[in-house]
Amino acid sequence: MKRRLIATKKLLRRLVAVCALVVLTFATGSSRTQTVLEGVLNEKLLRVITFVGPTTYFENAKGSNGFEYFLTKAFADSLGVNLEVTLIDNLDALLNALGGPRGDFAAAGLTVTEKRQQFIRFSDPYSSVRQILVYHRGEPQPDNINDLIDGRLLVIANSSHSEHLTELKKDHPLLQWEALRDTEMLELMQLVHDGQADYAVVDSTAFFLDRGLYPKARAAFDLTGDQAIAWAFSNHGDTSLIKAANQFLHDYRESGELQRLTAQFHHRTDEFSIMDSHLLMTRIDQRLGQYQPLFESIAGEKGLDWRMLAAMAYQESLWDPQATSPTGVRGLMMLTQDTAAELKIEDRLDPEQSIRGGAEYFYIMRNRIPEDIKEPDRTWFALAAYNVGLGHLEDARVLTERHNGNPDLWSDVRKHLPLLQKKKYYRTVKYGYARGGEPVQYVQNVRRFKSILQWHTMQQARQKALLENELSTDDVFSSDQVLPL
C-alpha cells in the first residue's frame, strides 16, 4: 500500500512538471499572440482615425494636408509602414472606434482630461491648447464666470470644454450652458459673431486660426491654462504601439521637426503688418535681384506679368530656393513632388526649374478656368486654384450660386470660399472640406506683394531717370499709377 502511494505521488509530480512545461512552451513559443506593434509591422499598415479640420486633416492643391496628417505620416514612415486615414464625423464615434478595424489610434487634437483617462490611454503630449471664452464685440466684455450667468453660453457636447464647465459649476451653481451636438468650434464662433449667442468656449488654436472669418467674436479671457494634446489609444490590449509612439514623438521633438510643423499650421495671422512690409523690402534688396531675370524671361514665355510670378514665389517661399516644408513641398515655388513629376521638373531646388514649374502650373490653372470668367477675375480665380485646387474652387462657385451670388466674380466667390470649412456646407458639395479662408488670404497677399513690386520697379525707373538727368521728379511716374489692392 505504501509503495502504491509513493508511486502515485511520483506520477502526480511528473504530470505537474509536464503541464508546467506545456504551459511554458505555449507562453514562449511561436503560437503566442502578437503585440499591437507587431501587428502593425507585419501588416505594414498604421491606421489612424481623425476629423476633417484645419489642423487635423484636409485636402488642397498640394494633396493630403493637416498637422495631424503629417505628424502621423512621419510616425508611419519611422515604422516603415503605410498610413491609412479614416475620417469620422463626431467625437463619440471616434472614441468608440479606437482599437477597432478602422483605427489603431486617434489623432484629432484631443485634450487629455481626467475623465477621458478613465477609459482611454494617451500618448505623451505633443502640443497644448487653452480654452478661450469668446463674446460678441460691441457688448460688455465679461471679466469672470459670474458675468456669464444671464447670457447664452454655447459649448460642444462631450468636449473637454463641457467637462471643464461642469467642474466650474461646482463653485458657480447658477452657471448654465447649451451643449450642441454635431457642430464645431467654427460654427460656435459664427453664432457669437452673428449675435445669436452671447458666449462660446473654443480652443485657442481654433480661435487664432478662424478669428479673421468672424471678427465680431472676440476673446474675453482664458478659462484654463495650457492643456496637453495627445494621441488616443484603446485601453485594451498591450502598450507596445503607445511606447513606439512616445519614442517617435520624443525623437521628432528633439530633431526640431515638431516645432517646424507646429509653426506651419498653428502660427498664422490674418494681418499684414508694417513689419511685414519692411521684411518684403529687405528681401527685395537682398534676394530678388538674382532671380528677377528668371521671373521676367519665364513669365514672358507664358504671357504673364513677371511681378505676379515673383509675388507668388514670395508668398510661397520668401524667395528662398532651398525652402522645404514639413509637408514635402520644396523650392522657390514650393512644388509638390507629384506636381513636379507631372511637369517634368527634375530638381525642385533649382531656381530656374522651380520658377518654370510654378509658371506652367499657374498657366494650366488659368486656362482651366471657365471661359465666361474674364480678367482680372480670371487671374484671381487661377491664384485661388493654385492654392486650394480647382475642385474646391468649383465647390465655392456652386455655393456662391446657391446664395444668389455671381460665381464668375471673385468678389462674390471669395465670400463663400470660407464656407467650405463648415460641415453643413462642405457636406453638400463634391470635394468636401477645404480651408477656404486660405485661398482668400493667398490671393490677397499675392495682390499686395505684386502691388509693392510694381511700386518698387517704378521707383527704380524714377531713380534711373534722375541719375541720367533725363527727367525731373514730377515728369516720371505718379503715385496713382500703383494699382489698388
C-alpha positions in Angstrom: 0.0 0.0 0.0 2.9 2.3 0.9 4.6 1.5 -2.4 1.5 2.4 -4.3 1.2 5.7 -2.5 4.8 6.6 -3.3 4.3 5.7 -7.0 1.2 7.7 -7.2 2.9 10.8 -5.7 5.8 10.4 -8.3 3.3 10.2 -11.1 1.5 13.3 -9.9 4.8 15.2 -9.7 5.6 14.1 -13.3 2.2 15.2 -14.5 2.6 18.6 -12.8 6.1 19.0 -14.4 4.7 18.1 -17.9 1.9 20.5 -17.5 4.2 23.3 -16.5 6.4 22.5 -19.5 3.5 22.7 -21.8 2.3 26.0 -20.4 5.9 27.4 -20.7 6.1 26.2 -24.3 2.8 27.9 -25.2 3.9 31.0 -23.4 7.2 31.3 -25.2 6.6 29.5 -28.4 5.7 30.8 -31.9 2.0 30.5 -31.1 1.9 33.5 -28.7 -0.4 36.4 -29.6 1.4 39.2 -31.4 1.6 42.6 -29.9 -0.3 45.6 -31.4 3.0 47.0 -32.7 3.9 43.6 -34.3 0.5 43.5 -36.0 1.2 47.0 -37.5 4.6 46.0 -38.7 3.5 42.6 -40.1 0.6 44.2 -41.9 2.8 47.2 -42.9 -0.2 49.4 -42.2 -0.8 52.0 -39.5 -4.4 53.0 -39.2 -5.4 56.4 -37.8 -8.8 58.0 -37.2 -9.3 61.7 -37.2 -11.7 64.6 -38.0 -11.8 66.8 -41.1 -10.5 70.1 -39.9 -8.0 72.9 -40.3 -5.3 71.3 -38.1 -6.3 67.7 -38.4 -6.8 66.6 -42.0 -7.9 68.3 -45.2 -7.0 68.2 -48.9 -6.0 71.1 -51.2 -4.0 71.6 -54.4 -1.0 70.1 -52.7 -2.8 66.9 -51.8 -3.5 65.5 -48.3 -2.7 68.0 -45.6 -3.1 68.9 -42.0 -1.0 69.0 -38.9 -2.2 65.6 -37.6 -1.9 64.0 -41.0 1.8 65.0 -41.4 2.6 64.1 -37.8 1.1 60.6 -38.1 2.6 60.2 -41.6 6.0 60.8 -40.0 5.3 58.2 -37.4 4.2 55.7 -40.0 7.4 56.5 -42.0 9.5 55.9 -38.9 8.0 52.4 -38.6 8.4 51.7 -42.3 4.7 51.2 -42.9 1.9 52.8 -44.9 -0.6 55.2 -43.3 -4.4 54.7 -43.7 -6.6 57.6 -42.6 -10.2 57.2 -41.7 -12.4 60.3 -41.2 -15.1 60.2 -38.6 -17.7 62.9 -38.1 -18.1 63.2 -34.3 -16.2 62.8 -31.1 -18.3 59.9 -29.7 -17.9 57.8 -32.8 -14.2 58.5 -32.9 -13.6 57.4 -29.4 -15.7 54.3 -29.8 -13.7 53.3 -32.9 -10.4 53.2 -31.0 -8.6 49.9 -31.3 -11.1 48.5 -33.8 -10.7 47.7 -37.5 -10.8 51.4 -38.5 -8.1 52.8 -36.2 -5.1 51.7 -34.2 -5.3 55.2 -32.6 -6.9 58.6 -32.9 -5.0 61.8 -33.9 -7.6 64.6 -33.7 -6.2 67.3 -31.4 -7.7 65.6 -28.3 -7.2 67.2 -25.0 -6.0 65.0 -22.1 -8.6 65.1 -19.3 -9.0 63.1 -16.1 -12.4 61.9 -17.3 -11.0 60.6 -20.6 -8.1 59.0 -18.9 -10.5 56.6 -17.2 -11.3 54.9 -20.5 -8.5 56.0 -22.9 -4.8 55.6 -23.0 -2.9 58.7 -24.2 0.5 59.2 -25.7 2.9 61.7 -24.4 1.7 65.2 -25.2 2.9 66.8 -28.4 1.1 70.2 -28.2 -1.1 72.2 -25.8 -4.2 74.3 -26.0 -6.1 76.8 -23.9 -9.9 77.1 -23.5 -10.9 80.6 -24.5 -14.2 82.3 -23.8 -15.4 84.4 -26.8 -18.1 87.1 -26.7 -19.8 89.4 -29.2 -17.8 92.6 -29.9 -19.9 95.6 -29.1 -21.3 94.0 -25.9 -19.7 94.5 -22.5 -16.7 92.2 -22.2 -17.1 89.7 -19.4 -14.3 89.6 -16.8 -15.1 86.4 -14.9 -17.5 83.4 -14.7 -20.2 85.4 -12.8 -20.6 87.7 -15.8 -21.8 84.8 -17.9 -24.8 83.9 -15.7 -27.5 85.7 -17.6 -26.1 85.1 -21.1 -26.5 82.3 -23.7 -23.3 80.2 -23.4 -22.5 77.6 -26.1 -20.2 74.6 -25.9 -19.7 71.4 -27.9 -21.3 68.4 -26.3 -19.0 65.8 -24.6 -16.0 68.0 -25.2 -13.2 68.9 -22.8 -14.9 72.3 -22.7 -18.1 70.9 -21.3 -16.1 68.8 -18.8 -14.5 72.0 -17.5 -17.8 73.9 -17.3 -19.1 71.0 -15.2 -16.3 71.5 -12.8 -16.8 75.2 -12.7 -20.4 74.8 -11.9 -19.5 73.3 -8.5 -18.3 76.7 -7.4 -20.8 78.7 -9.6 -24.1 76.8 -9.3 -26.0 79.4 -11.4 -23.8 78.8 -14.4 -25.8 77.4 -17.3 -24.8 76.5 -20.9 -26.1 74.7 -24.0 -24.1 71.7 -25.2 -24.6 71.4 -29.0 -24.1 68.1 -30.9 -22.8 67.6 -34.4 -21.2 71.0 -34.5 -17.7 72.5 -34.5 -15.9 75.5 -33.0 -16.0 77.5 -36.2 -19.9 77.4 -36.0 -19.8 78.5 -32.4 -17.7 81.5 -33.3 -20.1 82.3 -36.1 -23.1 82.2 -33.8 -21.4 84.7 -31.4 -20.3 86.8 -34.4 -23.9 87.0 -35.7 -25.2 87.8 -32.2 -27.2 84.6 -31.9 -25.2 83.6 -28.8 -23.6 85.7 -26.1 -20.6 83.5 -25.4 -18.9 80.3 -26.5 -16.0 78.2 -25.4 -13.4 77.3 -28.1 -9.8 76.1 -28.3 -7.1 78.7 -28.6 -5.9 77.1 -31.9 -9.3 77.3 -33.4 -9.8 80.9 -32.3 -6.5 82.2 -33.7 -6.9 80.3 -37.0 -10.5 81.4 -37.6 -10.8 84.8 -36.0 -10.3 86.5 -39.3 -13.6 85.0 -40.6 -15.6 86.2 -37.6 -14.0 89.3 -36.3 -17.0 90.1 -34.0 -16.3 87.0 -32.0 -13.6 88.4 -29.6 -11.6 86.7 -26.9 -12.7 87.7 -23.4 -10.5 85.6 -21.1 -8.9 82.2 -20.8 -10.9 79.6 -18.9 -7.9 77.3 -18.5 -4.1 77.3 -18.7 -2.3 75.2 -21.2 -3.8 71.7 -21.5 -2.0 68.8 -23.1 -2.9 67.5 -26.5 -2.1 63.8 -27.3 -2.9 60.8 -29.4 -5.6 58.5 -28.0 -5.3 54.7 -27.9 -7.7 51.9 -26.7 -7.3 50.9 -23.1 -7.5 47.2 -24.2 -4.5 45.2 -25.3 -0.8 45.9 -24.7 1.0 49.2 -24.8 3.6 48.3 -27.5 2.2 50.8 -30.0 1.9 53.6 -27.4 5.6 53.1 -26.4 6.6 53.3 -30.0 4.6 56.5 -30.5 6.2 58.0 -27.4 9.6 57.2 -28.7 8.8 58.7 -32.1 7.4 61.9 -30.5 10.5 62.3 -28.3 12.8 61.9 -31.3 10.7 64.1 -33.5 10.7 66.9 -30.9 14.4 66.6 -30.3 15.1 66.9 -34.1 13.2 70.2 -34.2 10.7 68.8 -36.8 7.8 69.0 -34.4 8.5 72.7 -33.8 8.7 73.4 -37.5 5.5 71.5 -38.2 3.6 73.3 -35.4 4.8 76.7 -36.6 3.5 76.0 -40.1 0.0 75.1 -39.0 -0.7 77.0 -35.8 1.2 80.3 -36.0 -0.7 82.2 -38.6 -2.1 85.7 -38.8 -4.7 87.4 -40.9 -3.0 90.8 -40.8 -0.2 92.3 -42.9 1.8 94.5 -40.7 4.3 97.3 -41.3 7.0 94.9 -40.2 5.9 92.5 -43.0 6.3 95.3 -45.5 9.8 96.1 -44.2 10.7 92.4 -44.5 9.5 92.3 -48.1 11.5 95.4 -49.0 14.6 93.8 -47.3 14.1 90.6 -49.3 13.7 92.7 -52.5 17.1 94.3 -51.9 18.8 91.1 -50.8 17.2 88.3 -52.9 15.0 89.4 -55.8 17.8 90.8 -58.0 19.4 87.4 -58.6 16.0 85.8 -59.7 14.4 88.7 -61.4 15.8 87.9 -64.8 14.4 84.4 -64.5 11.0 85.7 -63.5 11.0 88.1 -66.4 12.0 85.6 -69.1 9.8 82.7 -67.9 6.8 85.0 -67.3 7.3 86.4 -70.8 7.1 83.0 -72.3 3.7 82.4 -70.8 2.3 85.9 -71.3 2.3 86.5 -67.5 3.3 89.6 -65.5 6.7 88.7 -64.0 5.8 90.6 -60.9 2.8 88.4 -60.4 5.0 85.3 -60.7 7.6 86.9 -58.3 4.8 87.7 -55.8 3.6 84.1 -55.9 7.1 82.9 -55.2 7.5 85.3 -52.3 4.2 84.1 -50.8 5.3 80.5 -51.2 9.0 80.6 -50.1 10.1 84.2 -49.3 12.3 83.7 -52.4 14.3 81.0 -50.7 15.3 78.4 -53.4 16.2 75.9 -50.7 12.9 76.2 -48.9 11.5 72.9 -47.7 8.3 72.5 -45.7 7.4 69.6 -43.4 4.6 68.8 -45.9 7.1 67.9 -48.5 6.8 70.9 -50.9 10.1 72.5 -51.9 11.8 75.3 -53.8 11.1 78.9 -54.8 7.6 77.9 -55.9 7.1 75.2 -53.3 6.1 72.5 -55.7 4.9 69.1 -54.6 6.8 66.0 -55.8 3.7 64.9 -57.8 3.3 68.3 -59.4 7.0 68.4 -60.3 6.8 64.9 -61.8 3.7 65.9 -63.8 5.5 69.0 -65.2 8.7 67.1 -65.8 10.7 69.1 -63.2 13.7 67.1 -62.1 15.1 69.3 -59.4 12.7 71.4 -57.4 15.5 73.2 -55.6 16.9 74.5 -58.9 15.6 78.1 -59.2 15.0 78.1 -62.9 13.2 74.7 -62.9 11.1 75.7 -59.9 10.0 79.0 -61.4 9.3 77.3 -64.7 7.3 74.7 -63.0 5.3 77.2 -61.0 4.6 79.4 -64.0 3.5 76.3 -66.0 1.2 75.1 -63.2 -0.3 78.6 -62.8 -0.7 78.8 -66.6 -2.6 75.5 -66.6 -4.8 76.6 -63.8 -5.7 79.8 -65.6 -6.5 78.0 -68.8 -8.8 75.7 -67.0 -10.9 78.5 -65.5 -14.3 78.7 -67.4 -14.2 81.0 -70.4 -17.0 83.1 -69.1 -14.7 84.4 -66.3 -12.9 87.5 -67.6 -9.8 89.3 -66.4 -8.9 90.3 -63.8 -11.1 87.8 -62.1 -9.7 85.1 -64.2 -6.3 85.6 -62.6 -7.7 85.8 -59.1 -9.5 82.5 -59.7 -6.3 80.9 -61.0 -4.4 82.0 -57.9 -7.1 80.5 -55.7 -6.9 77.3 -57.7 -3.1 77.2 -57.4 -3.6 77.3 -53.6 -6.6 75.2 -52.9 -7.3 73.2 -56.1 -9.8 73.6 -59.0 -12.2 71.1 -57.3 -12.6 73.2 -54.2 -12.8 76.4 -56.2 -15.6 75.0 -58.2 -17.4 73.9 -55.0 -17.2 77.5 -53.8 -18.7 78.7 -57.1 -21.6 76.3 -56.5 -22.1 77.7 -53.0 -21.9 81.2 -54.4 -24.7 80.5 -56.9 -26.8 78.9 -54.2 -26.6 82.1 -52.2 -27.6 84.2 -55.2 -24.1 85.5 -55.8 -22.3 85.6 -59.1 -20.0 82.6 -59.5 -17.9 84.4 -62.2 -16.9 87.2 -59.9 -14.0 86.8 -57.4 -15.6 89.4 -55.1 -18.6 87.1 -54.7 -16.8 83.8 -54.6 -14.2 84.9 -52.1 -17.1 85.5 -49.6 -18.2 81.9 -50.0 -14.9 80.0 -50.0 -14.7 80.1 -46.2 -18.0 78.2 -46.1 -16.0 75.1 -47.2 -14.7 75.0 -43.6 -18.2 74.4 -42.2 -19.8 71.0 -42.1 -23.3 72.0 -43.1 -21.8 73.4 -46.4 -18.9 71.1 -47.3 -21.1 68.0 -46.8 -23.3 69.3 -49.7 -20.5 69.7 -52.4 -18.4 67.3 -54.4 -14.9 67.8 -53.0 -15.8 68.3 -49.3 -13.9 70.2 -46.7 -11.3 72.8 -47.5 -9.6 75.5 -45.5 -11.4 78.1 -47.6 -10.1 81.1 -45.8 -6.5 80.3 -47.0 -7.0 80.9 -50.8 -8.8 84.1 -50.0 -5.7 85.2 -47.9 -3.4 83.8 -50.6 -4.9 85.9 -53.3 -5.0 89.0 -51.1 -1.3 88.6 -50.2 -0.1 88.0 -53.8 -2.0 91.0 -55.0 -0.5 93.1 -52.2 3.0 91.8 -52.9 2.5 92.4 -56.6 1.4 96.0 -55.9 4.6 96.6 -53.8 6.7 95.2 -56.6 5.1 97.5 -59.1 5.8 100.4 -56.8 9.4 99.2 -56.4 10.0 98.9 -60.1 8.6 102.4 -60.7 10.8 103.8 -58.0 13.8 102.1 -59.8 12.8 103.7 -63.0 12.4 107.1 -61.4 15.8 106.8 -59.7 17.4 105.7 -63.0 15.8 108.6 -64.8 17.0 111.1 -62.2 20.5 109.8 -62.3 20.6 110.1 -66.1 19.3 113.7 -65.8 16.7 112.9 -68.4 13.6 113.6 -66.5 12.6 115.6 -63.4 10.9 114.0 -60.4 7.5 115.4 -61.4 7.7 114.1 -65.0 8.1 110.5 -64.1 5.5 108.1 -62.7 3.0 109.5 -60.3 1.8 107.6 -57.2 -1.7 107.0 -58.7 -0.2 104.5 -61.1 0.2 102.0 -58.3 -2.6 99.5 -58.8 -5.1 99.3 -55.9 -5.3 96.1 -53.9 
